[in-house]
C-alpha cells in the first residue's frame, strides 16, 4: 500500500442536521479512535447481510423504501460536493433520532448506492475504470485509484464484497435491456469462464451438459447438482456477472431452491420447467419461480420453457411464458425457438433468450431477442477440437492451442475479483 493512501481523510465540520450531521457522524470521514469505533459499528450492521439488490439492502438496514431519498443524498455526500436543500431534507426524513447508528445505516446505503451504480455501469460497458477514480486525503492530496481494485485502502468499505455482488446483479439485468442482444457464452469450468471473459464477453453462463458430462454424469436428470453448485460458487467471486444453469433445481423444494439461489452469489440463474419425467405443470413452475424471486429478488431469473423441444403447441409456450413472468421471472428462454413470428410474439412478453442459430445477433435483435446463449455448443466444440488436436499430433500435425503461460495468466488474473 502506498504511503499516500495511509494519510487521514479530510476532517469535516460538525453538524446537527442534514448532510452536515451525516458527514460528521459516519465512519467514512472519521479518523483515529472515532474511525475504529464507527467501523466496528458498521461491520456489526453488515453481519449476516446477504442482500441481492439495493432495495433488499435498504430493508435489511432498517430503511425500507429509502432509495429515492438516498439518490438525493448521494451527490452531496462527499465533503467537496455542495450541499443542496433537497439532500438536507432527505437526510432529515431518514435521520430519526440523529444517533450514530442511524447515521451508519444511512451512510452505508449512500455509499452502496453510489458505488454499485458506478460499478454496474463499468461492468455493463466493459470499462475497466474504477467506480471511484480518485480519493481525497488531508492536505488537499488527490490520490488516483486507477491502478487499485474497488474498495482499496484503509477506509475501504467493509461492505465491498456485498456492493460488488449487487453491482454485478444490476449490470447483468441492464444487459437484457440494451439495443443489441447480450451474447452469453456458456462455460463448464473456471478456466473456460475466465477465457471467455478475457475474449470480450461481459458476462458468462454455465452449461448443464458441460458440467455434468465433465464429471461423467448424464445431463437433464438432476444428478449433477453438487457439481453445478460447486462451479457456481467458484465463479461467483469473479469480477464479472455469472449466471448458473440449475436445471430444474435438482429435486429441491421451492423453498430449498430459493435458499440455494440466495446463497450462491451469482448474478443470474436458469430454471427450467423440464423434469426427468417430462414437463412440470405451469403452476408448479410458477411456485418455484415465485419462491426464488421472493428470497433473491436481485438475481436475474431466466425461466426456461422446454415445450418446443417436447413438441408442445406454441400456444402452450406463450401461456407458460406469461405465467412465469407473472410469478416474477425476469426473462424467458425458449430452447429450440427459431420461427420469426413466434420469436416476435414471445419477445413482447419479457426479455427473450434463444439459443445461437444461423441468424446473426443483429437479425435476432430486430426480432426482439435480448439474449443469445450458446448452451452446450462450446463444450461440444471443445470436445471435438480436443479429439482433432490429439489426432493431429498422432498424424504429425501441429494443432493450435493456448500457450501454457496464457492459461496460467488467465487463472491468475481471474482469481482477483475487482468487483467484490
Secondary structure, DSSP 8 states (H G I E B T S, - for coil): --SGGGS--------SSHHHHHHTTSGGG--HHHHHHHHHHHHHHHTT---SSHHHHHHHTT-TT-HHHHHHHHTTTSTTS---HHHHHHHHHHHTT--HHHHHHHHHHHHHHHHHHHHHHHHHHT--S-SS-EEEEGGGEEEE-TTS-TT-STT--TTHHHHHHHHHHHHHHHTTSSSS-EEEEEESSHHHHHHHHHTT-SEEEE-HHHHHHHTT--TTSS--HHHHHHHHHHHHTSSSEEEEE-TT-TT--HHHHHHHHHHH--SEEEEESEETTEE--HHHHHHHHHHHHHH-TTSEEEEEE-TTTTT--HHHHHHHHHHHHHTT-SEEEETT---HHHHHHHHTTSEEEEE--SS-HHHHHHTTEEEEE-TTHHHHHHHHHHHHHHHHHHTT-------HHHHHHHHHHHTS-TT-
